[in-house]
Amino acid sequence: MSDETTIVHKKFVDQYHDSVSLMQLSATLCKVPGVDEASAVMATEGNLKLIADAGLLSGIEPVPNELLVVIRGDADAVAEAMDIAEASLDRKVSGETGDNVELTPPRGIEMALDQMAEANLALISTPGEYAAAETLKALRLGLNAMVFSDNVDLADELMLKRFARDHDLLVMGPDCGTAIVNGVPLGFANFVRRGPIGVVAASGTGLQQVTCLIDRLGQGITQAIGTGGHDLDEHIGGITMLHGLRALEADDETKIIVLISKPPAPEIADHVVDVAARADKPTVVNFIGSQPMAKGVVEGRQHIHWARTLEDAATTAVALASGTEPDLELAAESVPAEAVDAARRLTTRQRYIRGLYSGGTFCFEALQILGTKLGTVYSNTPLREHCRLTNPWQSRGHTLIDLGDDEFTRGRPHPIIDHRLRNERLLEESADPDVGVILFDVVLGYGAHDDPVEEMVPVLWKAMGNADKVGRNVVFVASVCGTENDPQNLARQEAALRQAKVLLANSNAQAVRLAASVIERATVG
C-alpha cells in the first residue's frame, strides 16, 4: 500500500441519486482501509461549498445534473474506493412488468405516474434549491408530498403548504426525515406494528422515539406524519400539523392522537392545542420545553394530555388506547445496582457528563432534563446562548453535542449512518480525566447504519481499556431507538451493548436521568 495521500474526484453525468443513498455510499467508501474522507453528492453550488469547507476539493464549477464523488486518503485505497463507487453508481436500474417487458427508469414525476398511476405520494429528495419546484410539480399532479430535502426557503415552504391546503393535499417537510404512511416507513423510520395511535411530529427522531416506544409497549400506529422542523414557526403557522391533526380526527382507525415538537411559536402552539381540544379524540401533546409543564390533562381542555418527555407521550398514548391510567413513574429514578457500583468506582475528578447525540431532538430533550438536574450544560445547540460552546470540537464541564448539526456534517454523512466522527469523539471524551459518564443514543431503522454495534463496540472496549490503564473507570449510558422488526434488530443491538458494559435505558429520558444519577451519587460519595 502506498504512503502517498491524495485526493481524487470523478463526475458522473446525468445521474441522480437521493441524499440518503449518497450518504450511505459515502459511508461505505469511508470504510475502505486507508481512506480518510469520502463524499458523494450532487454537484450543486451548495454541496460544492460544503465539500470545499470540509477541505476535500475546491474550484469545481456547479453542474446540478452531475454527481460528484471525492475521496481523500492513501493513493491505493482511494483507487480501490473509486472502483467501488463506479461499480455502485454505474449499476443499471431497470424493472420488468409481469410480461417480462423492461421498463425505462422514470426521469420525472409525470413519467413515474405513467408507470404507477395509483400513486398518491411523491417523496422529494433533491438538493434544496430544486426541491420547491419539484414539490410544486407533484402537488399540481394531485400528489401529496414528503419533502426530505432541507435548505428550502421559508417563503417557498409557505407557498407549497398553502397550495397543498387549498387543494386538500399534504406536504410533509421540507426537512422531513421520518414518516410512516399506511404502515410503510419513509426516510429514517422504524418498522412498527399497526394500531390505534396516530402521530404528527415536527421532529424526526422525536417521531421515531415515540413510535418505537409505543411498539415496545405493545400498541401500534395508524399513521405517523412528519411536518418538517419549521412547520410550527410563526411564519408557517402549523399548516401541516393542523392538516395532519384533522386527517387523524377524521380517520376511524385512529383513536388517540399524539403531537410532537420542539418549542413552537407560542401563539401557534396555542392555536394547535385549541384545535385539538375541540376534537372528540384524546390528544397527547409533547412540545418539548414548552408550557404548560404539568403532567396530565390540561385545565379547560379535557381531551388534551400534556407530556413532559417523549417517553411520557408514548406511555400516555398507550394507556389511553388501552383504557387505563398512564403510569409515568420512570425506572431511571431508582438507580440499578450496576450504576451504583459504577458511581463508586469513579475518581474524585470524574464529575462531568459528555453526551454524543446523533438525534437532534434527543440532544434537546437531554439538555432540558440535565439542565434541571445538574445546572449549566454546554452544547453546540444550547438552550441558552451563554451555554454555547466557543469551539464545538472542544467540550467543557457538562456538555451535550448534537453531532447531526450542520457544522459536523459538512462533507460527511449523517451520524445515524456513519459512526466514525462519534467514535473519534467518544475516545477523546473518555480520555478526559474530568469525565465520568459518556451518554449517547443509537438510532435504528430504515436508512440508518445497518449494524451500529459492529462500529461502536470495539471503540467502547478500547475506551474502557485506555481508561483502565491509567486507573480510571468510565461509565457509558445509552438508549437504543428501534424495534424488534427493524433491519438491525433491537434485541441484538441492545445485547451487544450490554455485553460491552453499557448501562442501557428504555428511552432517551431514562438514559439522561440515569447518567445524572451516576454523577450525583459519585459527587455525594
N, C-alpha and C positions, 0 to 999 in steps of 0.2 A: 504494500500500500504506500502511496506517495505521501510525503510530508507537506507537499505544497498546498496552500489554502487558495481557493479560487472561487469566483462567483460566475455562474453560467445561467443564461436565461434563454428561453425559447418561446416564440409566439405560435399560437395555434389559430389560424384564420377561420372565421365563420363558424366558430364553435361556441355554444353557450351551455354552461352548467350552473345549477343553482348554488348558492353560497354554502349550504350545509355540505353538499357533496365535495365542493372545493376545499372546505375546511378539513374534511375527512382525508382527502388526498394529501393536503399539506402535512397533516399529522403522520400519515403513512410514510411520506418521503423523509420526514424528520427522524423516523426510527432507523433509517439506514445508518449503520455504524460509520462514523466519520463525517456525517452531515451535521452542520451546526444550525442552520436555519433553512427553511424552505417555505415558499408561498406560492399558491396557485390562485389567481384572481382574474376577473375580467379586467381588461386594460382601460378602465375609465380613469378620468383625471383624479377622482378622489382616491381610488385604490392605488394609483401610482404614487400619490403623495404619501400614503401610509407606508408603502414599500421603501420610499426614499427616507422617511422618518425613522424607519427601522434599520437603516444603514445597509439595505440589501442592494439597491440599484437606483440610479438617477439618470436623468437625461433621456428617458423614453417618452416618445410622443403618444398621447392617449388615442386609442382606436377602439371604440366601445364594442365592436363586433369581434375583437381579438381576445383570446385567452392567453394570459402570460404566466409562465412558470419560472420562478427564480430560485436557485439553490446555491447555498454557500457552504463550503467545507473542504475536506480533503479532495484533491482532484479526482482520484479514482472513485471515491464514494459519490461525488457529485455526478460523475458519468453514469454510475450504476443507478442512482436515483432518477436521473433524467430518462433513462431507459424505461424505468417503471412508470414514470409519468406519461411517456409517449404511448406505452402499451395500454395504459388505462384510458387515456383521452382519445386515442385513435380507434378504440374498440367501436365497431359499428353498432348503432342502436336500431333494432328493427322489431317488428311484430308480425304476427300472422293471424289471419282470420280463420274461422273454422274450416274454410275450404283451402287452407294452406296457401292463401294469397298474401304475399308480403305487402305490408302497409308502409307507406312513406312516413318517416317520422314527422310529426306536425311541427311547423316552423312559426306558428302563430296561433292565437286563441281561436280564430274562425276556423282554421284548418283542424284544430283539435276537436272543435264542436262537430265538424262534419263526421269525424270518426267516433264521437261519443255524444250523440245527440241528447241523451238523457241526463248529462251532467248539469248540475246547478251551482257548482262552486269552482272557482279558479283560485289556485294558490300562486301568488305573485312573489317571486324571489329573484328580482333583478337588482342591479345596482340602484341605489336610492334615487338618483337623478332621473331614472326612467320609470320608476315604479308607479308614479301617479298616472302617467299616460297609459300604461298597460292596464292598470286597475280600472281606469275610466272606460277603456275598450271592453273589459269584461262586464262592467255594470251595464253598458249600453246594449250588450248582447243578452241581458237578462240574468246574468250570473251573480251570485253572491261572491265575495272575495275575502280570502285570508292573505294579508299583505305581510309577508315575513320580512321584507326589505325595511331597513331603517334609513336614517338621514333623509327623510321626506319633510319638506317644508310644512309648518303648521297650517299655512293658508291652503295648501293642496289637500292636506288631511281633512280640513273643514269642508272644502268643496266636495270631496269624494263622499264624505259621510252625509252631507246634506242631500246630495244627489241620490245616494242609496236610500235614505229615509223617505224621500219623496217618491221613490219607486218601489217601496216595500222590499228593499234588499238590505243585506247586512254586509258591512265592511269590518272585518276583524283586523286591526292594525291601523297604520303601519307599525312596524317593530313588534308584531305579534308572533311570539316564538312558540306558542303552545295552544292547541285546541283539540278537543275530541268531539267529532261530529258523527252522530249515528253509530257510535262505537268504534270509529276509525281514528286512531291517533294521528295528529298532524303536527309537523315541526318537531320540537323537543317535547314529546308527550309520552305517557306511560300506558301500558295495557291494563285497563281497569275494568272490573265487571260492570255490567249494566244494572241499573237500579233506579230508585225514585228521586234522586237528588240532582238538581241542575245547578251549574256554577257559571257565573260571569265574573271574569277577573281581568284587572288591569295590571297583571303581574304574571310572567311566565312560570317562574319557579314557585311562586305562591300558588298558582293553579295546580302545578304538579304536586306540591306538598299536600294540599287539601284533598285532591282526588285520590292520591296514593293512600293517605290515612283513612279515608272513607272505605277504600277497598280493604285495607288491613283490618278495619273494624267490622267487616262483613257486609257492608252495604255497597251500593253502586251508583253509577252516574247515568242520567239520561243524555244530557249534552253538557259540554264544557266549552264555553265561549270566551276566547281571548279578545280584549279590546284594543291592545296596544297601550304603552305606558303614558301617553299624553291624553287619553280619552277624557279623563276627569279634570283636565286642565280647564281653567276658566274660559279659554279661547275656544275649546271644542264643546264643552258643556255636557259631557257624558252621553253623547248621542248613541254610541254603540252599546254602552252599558244599559241605557234605558230601552233600546231596541231589544237587546237580549233578555232583559227582565220581563218585558211584555210578552215576548215569544215564549218564555218559560211559564209565565202565568197562564197562557192560552193552551199550553201543552198538557193533555190529560195524563200523560205518564209521569210528569214532574209533580211531586207532592211537596218537596221542600226546595227552597232556593238559597244559594249562598253567593254573596257579593264580596269580592276581594279587591283591595287596592292599597298601595302606599298612600300617605295622606293626600286626599284630593283637595281641590279648592273648596273652602268651607261652604260657600253658597251652593256649589254643585253637589257636594255630599248631602247637604240638607234636602235638596230637591230630589235626589235619587232615593233617599230614605223615605221621603214623603210619598213618592210614587209607590214604593214597595209597601208602605203601610196601608195604602188604600186597596191592596190586593187581598184575596182571601187565603193566600198560601203563606205559611210561616217562612220568614226570611232571616237568614243569619248574615250579619254584616261584620266584616273584619277589614276596616280601614286602618291599617297598622299605624299606631301612634296618634290616631285622631280621637277626639272626644265624641260621644261620652265614653269614658273608660270603664264604667261599671259593668260587671258581667250581668248577663241575664236580659230580661225584657226591658226595652227602653220605655220609659214612662210616657204614657199617652199614645203609644204606638204598639198595640197589643200583639201585632204579628211580627214585630222586629226583635230579634235576639242579637245583642251585641257581644262580640267575641274579642278578647284581648290579643290572642295569638292565632296563627294558622291552625295549630292543633286544637285549640278551643273551638274554632269554627267547624272543623271536621267532626269533633266529638259532639257538639251541639246538634249539628245536622243529622248525624246518625241516631242520636237519642230521639229527636223529633220524628224522624222517619219510622222509628221503632215504637213510638208511643210511650217512651219512658222519659224520666228526668235526666238531663245531662249531668254526668259526673266529671267535674273539671278539676278534681284533685290530681296534681301532677306527680308522677312517680319519682321525678327528679328531686322532689322536696325531701324524700328520705334517701339519703346518700347510701349507695350499695357498699358492702364491706370492702370490695376491692378498691373503691375510690377512697375510702377512709385510710386504707393501708398505703395507697399511693401518696396521699397527702402527708402521711407521717414520714415518708422517705424523701421528701423534698428538702433541700438545704435551706438555710435561713435566708439566702439571697433570692431564691426562686419564688417570686411573688407576683409575676405577671402572666397574663394570658395573651397569646397571639392567635388570632383567628385568620384562617386562609380559606376564603369562600369562592366557589365557582358560581353560586347563585346570588344575584344582587339583592333579591328580597330577603333571602336568608341572612345576609350580612346586615341589612337594615333592621330586621327583627331582632337580631342578636345585639345590635347597638342599643336598641330600646331596652331590652331586658338587662344587659350587662351594665349599662349606664345607671340604671336604677339601683342595682346591687353593689357596684364597685366604684361608682363615681366617674371620673374622667376616663373616656375611652377615645383613643385617637383612631383616625381612619383616613383613607383617600376619598371616602364618600361619607363625611361625618354628619351627625345630626345638627351640630352647631359649628359655625365656621372657626371658632377658636380651637376646635379639636382637629382641624385638618392637618395632616402630616405635611411638613415642609417638603420632604422628599418621600414620595410613596414607596420608594425602594428601601427605605430605612425606617424601621419601627421604633417606637418609644413607648415606655410604660405599657398599659393595656392597649393593644392595637388589634383592630379587625380590618382586614383587607378584602375588598371586592376585586378579585382577580379578573373578572369579566368586564371591568371598566375599560374605556377606550385606551387609556394610557398603557394598559398591559396587553391589549390585543392588536395593536398596530403591527400589521405584517405577520401576525400569528393567529393560529386557530383559537377558538374559544376554549377556556379551560375545562368545560364539560366534555370536550372532545380530546383535548391534548393536555396531559397532566405534567408535562415537563417543567413548566415555569413554577407550578405549585411545589413539585418535588424539590426543585432547587431552593425555593424559599423555605420549605419545611426543614431542610438540612441546615440552612443558615439560621433560622429562628431557634431551632433546638440546640444550636451550639452557643447561644447567648446564655451566660451563667445566671442572668436575672429571670429567665423564663421557666415557669413551672408547668404550664399547660399549653399544648397546641390543640386548637379547636378547628375542625373542618367539616365540610359537607361532602357527600358523594351523591351525584345525581345520575340515576339510571334512566333507561327508556330509549325510544327510537331517536336516532341522531346522535346519542351520547357515545362515549368510548365503549367499545364492545366488551371490555373486561377491565374495569378500573383497578381491581385489586392486583392484577398482573403488573401494573405500572407502579402502584403505590406501596405494596407490602415490602418489596426489597428495600425501598427507601426508608420505610419505617424502622425496619430492623437495623439498617445502617445508622440511622439517627440515634436509636437506643444504644447501639454498640459504642458509638462515639461518645455519648454522654457517660456511659458506664466506665470508659477508660479514664475519665477524669473525676470519677467518684460522684456522679450526679445521676438522678433519675428524672426522666421527662415523661409527663402524663399526656397521652393522646386521647382526646374525646371527640366523638363524631356521631353523626346520624346519616343514614342512607335513605334517600328519597327514591322509592321504587316499589315494585310489586313482584310477586312470585312469577307472574307470567311475562314480565319484561324479558327482552332477549338476554340480559346479563344475569337474571335470576337473583332476586333479593336475598334469599336464604344463603346461597353460595357466597355472595359478596360479604354478607354480614359474618358468616362463619370464618372466612379468611381474615377479616379484620380482627375478630375476637382472638383468633389464634396468634395474631401479631400484637396482642396485649392492648388493643384499642378498647377503651370504655365506650360502649355503644348505647345510645338512647333511641327511642322510637320516633322522635321528632326533633326538629331543629331547636324548638323552645326548650325541650327537656335537656338537650345536649348543652345548651348555653347555661342553664341553671346548674347542671351537673358540674361543668367546668368552674363556675363561680363558687360552688360549694367546696370543691377541692382546694381552691386558693384560699377561701375563707377559713377552712379548717387548718390549712398549713400555717396561715398567719397567726391564728389563735394558738396553735401548737408550738 
